Amino acid sequence: MAIGEFGGAPQTGGPVASTGLYWLYEMSHAALNPWRVMADVTKLYFKNPLNPLTRTQFGKTMAASAELFERITRRYGKPEWHIDSTLVGGERVPVHISCVWERPFCQLLHFERVFERVPQRPQPKLLIVAPMSGHYATLLHGTVEAFLPNFDVHITDWIDARMVPVAEGRFDLDDYIDYVISMLHRLGGDTNVIAVCQPSVPVLAAAALMEASNDAYAPRSIVLMGGPIDTRVNPTGVNKLAEERGINWFRNNVITKVPFPHPGLMRDVYPGFLQLNGFVSMNLDRHVDAHQNMFLHLVGGDGDSAQKHREFYDEYLAVMDLTAEFYLQTVDTVFVRHALPKGEMTHRGHPIDPSMIRRAALLTIEGERDDISGVGQTEAAHKLCVNIPLERKAHYLQLGVGHFGVFNGSRFRAEIAPRISDFIRSISAPVARKASVRVVA
């Protein structure tokens, strides 16, 4: 999701203001608590069926206003997955979610399908590496659901940095790559990896390091979706912003310390609320219109439309803090220095060379209207992975979708997910496929 995933570049008052910004945010949030309680009481009062004002225009307007105020000022917690079953071969089977690997900053979740009748033959293992860029892994709810019928799905569930005590140590881009390698070892061989947006660079780096060392657990296939492999290609506004301001601007303006009473007290972070400010400001008019429409839906009694709004913003407004070292190293490596495409990226002093990838298949996917990772930035991986045979490479450009449409939504389900499934299955076919070309649909 490029730097735009990190919330762009919110305006702050420099290093001094940034240092106390988190504390000011906490105090402001606490000061609004009584007003949120009052808004909740108001909503309940005007939605009470025994209240004669409930069905009047005045009552509906008051209830809608109270709900909108409470939602705008709320701090959204980590959403639930709400995936308890899936369809496999026309049969609905239960899904159990469990943690199968854990480190201080991440859990690896397994969506285990429980076949109660006839045991199914093993299906391909799939590791979805979710972006660590502000939103929780649940943002990929639709992505997980799309692959559950045909794959044994695992996903990285990154931990909010404010919840990790300082005693647990640092977490930077090198650690991210180590985590990916460790998870691939935990899953064993023949694992297929999907990197959604921001993880494209560390996942490609991890695969290169594993193949360079002839690691038996290197991924079988790599799917990169809307990722910033080379942001020099068709740069977007947020890409240019990173180059213009440089890493010191970000260090001085968006890094602050976690305040009391969070477990990560005094950890340096890029806080979620600043990222959210960036997310919203990039498309402010659209978000204002969406909340105005919700108000009208509530007053007009359109419960279905109002519920869709709630579901989207419950996810979109739930944000997490990132460790300062991970954020700054990522911005510097990927967006300022373009280290990977220039051949200058290292991992703990060892050079990262994507040309070492020979065994894994590679599929890259982009969205025509992506304003965060421009068209061509992900496809650039093919120029780096020169030793992957042509019959094990493919690129797909989906027309009519923006950044989030690459991994969620109707076109993802109808066009993109089936192509990914077909690609993963085809690489093990006994007959080699025709050399792939750039596909546009």
N, C-alpha and C positions, 0 to 999 in steps of 0.2 A: 504493500500500500504506500510505499515511498514515504517521504517525509510528511506528506499530507496526512498519513495515518497517525503520525505523532501529534497532529493538531496544528500543523502549519507553524506559524511563528507569532504567538500572541504578544501584544505589546504590554510590557511591564515597565517599572520605573528604574531599572538598572539593578546592580548587584545588591545594594542595601535594601531596596524595596522588595526584591525577590526573596531575600533571606527571611523576612518576616511575613511574606505573603500567605503562606500556609496557615500561620497562626491567626492572621486576620480573617482568613476564610473560615476557620473553625469557629471563631467567635461570632462571625456574622451568621453562620448556620445555626449556632446555638440560640442566638437572639431571635431567630425566626420561628423557633419551635412553638412558642405559645400561639403565634398567629396560624401556624399550620393546624394546631389542635382546634382552634376556633373555626377554621375553614372546614375541618372534618365534621364538627358538630353542626355547622350551618348546612352542609350538604345532607347530612342525615335528617335534619329537621325538615328540610324542604323536599325530601324524597320519602318521607313517612306517609304511607297510604292513609293514615288516620288524620293527616293534616289537610284541611280543606283547600289550602293554598298550593298543594302539591301539583295539581293538574292545571293550574293557571299559568299564564305566560310569565307572570312575576315570579312564581315559585320555581318554574323551570329555569328561568334566567339566573336566579340566585343560586340554585343547586349547581348549574353549569359553571358559574363564576367561581364558586367555592372549590369545585373539583379542579378547575384549571389552575387556580392559585396554588393549591396544595401540590399539584404535579410539577409545576414550574420551579417551586422552591424546595422540592424533595431531593434528598441524596439517594440515588438508586443503588441498591445492593446488587451483588452478583446474581444474575438470573438463574433459574433452574433449567435443566435440559428438557424436561417434559417429553422424553422419548421412552416409552415403556413397551412398545411393540413395533413390529415391522412386517411387511409382506414378503415372504420368500416362496417362490413357486406357487403363488396363488393362495398360500396358507399364512394366516396371521400368527406370528410366533412372538412370545414375550422377549424383551430385551432387558438384561441386567447390566447396570453400569458399575464398574469396580475400578479401583486404582491398582495397577500392576507394577508400577515403578514410581519412585518418589525421590525428589531432591528438595532442598530448601525453597527453590524458586519455581518448581514445576512438579506436576503429577502427570503420569501417563494413564489415561482412562481407556478402558476396554469396554466396548459395547458388545457384550456377549449375547448372542441369540440362542435362546434355549429351545431346542427341538425336542418336544415332549413325545412325539410319535415315532417317526422314522428318522434315525440319525442321518444327517446329510454328509456328503463327502466334503472334505476340506475345501474351503474357498480361499482365493488369494488374500494374503495379509496386506492391509493398507494402513499406513501411518500418515495421518493428516497433521501437518505441522501448522498450527494456528499462529497468526501474527501476534507478536508481543509488541503492540503498538498503541495501547490505551484501552481497547475493548477486551472483554473476556472472550474465552474460546467459544462461549455459547453463541457468539455472533455467527458461527458456522453451523448453527442448528440445521438449517436447510441442506447444507453440504453433507453433513453426516447422514441425514435421513435419505438423501439421494443414493448413497453408496451402500447403505445397510443391507438391502436385499441381495446383493451380489458379492459382498466383501466382508472379511473379518476386520472390522474397523477399530482403530485406535486413534486417539487425538491427544495432543499436548494441551494440558490445562495449566496455563501459566499463573503464578501466584502474584497477587497484589503486593508490590514492594513494601508498602506501608505496614503489611502484616508480617514481615520477616525481620526478626531482631537483628541488630547490628552485629551481634556475636556470631551470626551465621556466615559472615564474610561478604565479599563483594560478588557482583554478577555482571560480567561484561560480554562483549561479542565473542570472545574466545571461549568463555564458559558456555555460551549458547551453543557453539559448535560442539563442544565436549558433550553437552547434554544430548544433542541429536545423535552423536556416535554411540553414546551409552544406551540410548533407547533402541537403536538398531541392533545392538548386541543383545539387549533383553528380548527382542522379538525374534532373534535368530535370522537365518538366511532367507532368501526369496521374499523379502519385504519390499513392497511398492510404496514410494513416498510421494505425497502431494504437499507442495509448499504453497500456501496461500499468501501471496503478496510479499510482505516484508521478509519472511523466512527464506525467500528464494536464494538470496546471497549466502547465508550461512548453511543452507541445505546443500547447495552446489559445492560449497567449500568443504563440507563434511564428506561428501561423496568423493571429491578429488583426493582428500587426505587418505580416505579408506582404500581407494583403489591404488594409490601410490604405494601404500604399505601392503598391498595384496591381501587386504582384510576379507575374510570369507563372508563377513556379514554386511558387506557393501550392498547398497540397495539394488534391487533387480530392475526397477524403472524409476525415473524421476519426472514428476509433472510439476512444472512451474506455472503459476497462474497470476498474471498481472503483477509481476515482481520487478524490482528496480535493478536488474542485472547491469545495465549500462545506461545511466541517466543522461549521458551526453547525447543519446539518440532521441530526437524529437522531445526536447526538454519541456516540462510543464512549468507553470508559474511557481509552484512550490519547489521544484528542482532548482530553478534559477535563484530563488530566494536563499537557499542554503549556500550556494556558491558566492553570492554577493555579500552575505553577512559573515560567513566564516564561522569556525567552531567556537571562537572566543565569545562571539555575540550570544550564542546559545548558552554557553557556560555561565555568562554573567547575568542573563535575563530570565531564564526559565528553570534554573535549578534552585531548589530550596530544601529545607530539612523537614522531616516528618515531626510533627508536634505531639505532645501528650494528648490523649492517652493511648495512642496506637502502639502496637508491639514493636514497630520499626522505628521507635523514637530516636531522632537525631540522624537517621539515615538520609543521605543526599539522594533526592529523587527529582524526576520531572513529574509533577503531580497531575493526577487525572483531571482535576477541575480546570487546569490550564489547557490541557489537551482538548477538553470538551469545548472550551472557548474557541479554540482554533477550528475544531470540527464544525461548529455552528456558524462561525463567522464566514466560512468558505461558501456557505449557501444560506445566508441569513434570511433572505426574502422567502425562500421555500419553506423554512421552518416556521416563520411568522405566519405564512398562509396556512400551513398545516394546523397550527394551534387555533387560528381563527375558524377554520373549517370544523375542527373538533367542537368548538363552542357552539357553532350552528347545528351540528349533528346532535349534540346533547339537548339543546333547546327544542329541536325539531323532533326528538324522539327516535332518531336513527341510531339505534343501539349497535347494529353490526358495524357501521362505519366508525363509530366512536371506539369500539373494541379493537378494531384493526389499528387505529391510532395508538391506543394504549399499548398494544403488544409491540409495535415497532419502537416506540419511544422508551418503553421499559428496558429494551435491549440497547438502543442507541445511546441513551443517557447514562447507562451504567459503565463507568470508567474505572481504570485502575492506575496506580502509580507505577512508573518505571524507574529502575535504578539509574542514577545519573551517569555512572560509568558505561552502562550498556547504551543508553540513549546517545551520549556524546561520541562514543567510539563508532556507533553505527552511522551517525550523521557524517562524521569525519571520513570514515572509510568508504561509504557508499555514495554519498551525495556531494562531498567536497573534493576528495582526492580521486574518486573513481578508481579505487585501488584494484578491484578484481579485474575489470576489462583491460587495465593497463599492465597487468602482470605484477603488481606491486603488493598485493594483499598477502599477509602472513598470518600464521596461527602459532602463537607462542614461539616466534622466531623462525618457524619453518615456512617456506614459500608455498603458496597455494596455486596449483597448476591444473586448471580444468582439463587440459589436454591429456591428463593421466586417466581420465574416465574413458574406459574402453568397453566394459561389460554391460553397463547400465544402458537402458533405452531412455530417450529424452523426448518429452512432449512439452511444448510451450503454448500457452493460451493467453490471448489478449482481448480486450474489449475496444470496439471502435471509438467509443466516446469516453474512454478513461481519461479523466483530467488529473489523475494522480500519478499513475505509471503510464507514460505516453506510449503510443503504438510504436513497436520496434524495440523498446527497452528490454522486454522479456525475451523476444526472439533473438536478441544478441547472444544468448547462451549458446546457440548453435555455432557461432563463429569461434567461441572459446573451446567448445568440446569437439575439436577437429578429428579426434580418433574414434568417435562413435560412428559405426557404419551408417550409411544413408538410410538403409532399410529399417533402422531402429531409431530414426528421428522423424519428428513431425511437428508442424506448427499450425495453429488454428486461430483465425481472427473472427470473433463473433460480432456481427454488425448490430447496431442499435442498442448496445448496452454500455453503461458506464462502469466505474470501478467495482461497485458492489454487485452489479449484474454478472460479473465474471464468475462469482461463486455462490450466488443466491438468486432466487426469483424464477419465473416461469421459463425464460429462455435458457437459464442454466439447467433446469430440470429436463427440458425438452431437447436441447441442442448440445450443450457442453458436457454434462455428466455422461450421456450415452457414448460420446466420442472418447472420453477418458476410459470408460469401462472397456470399450472395444480395443483401444490401444493397448491397455495393460494385458488383456487376454491374447491379443494377436502376437505379442512379442515372444510367446512361448509356442506359437504354431510351428509345425514341422516345415511348412513351406514359407520361404521368406517373402515378405511383402514387397511390392514395387517401391522403389525409392520415393520417399515422400516429397510432396511439394507444398508450397504455401497455400493453405486452404482458406477461402473466405466464404462465409455463409451468413 
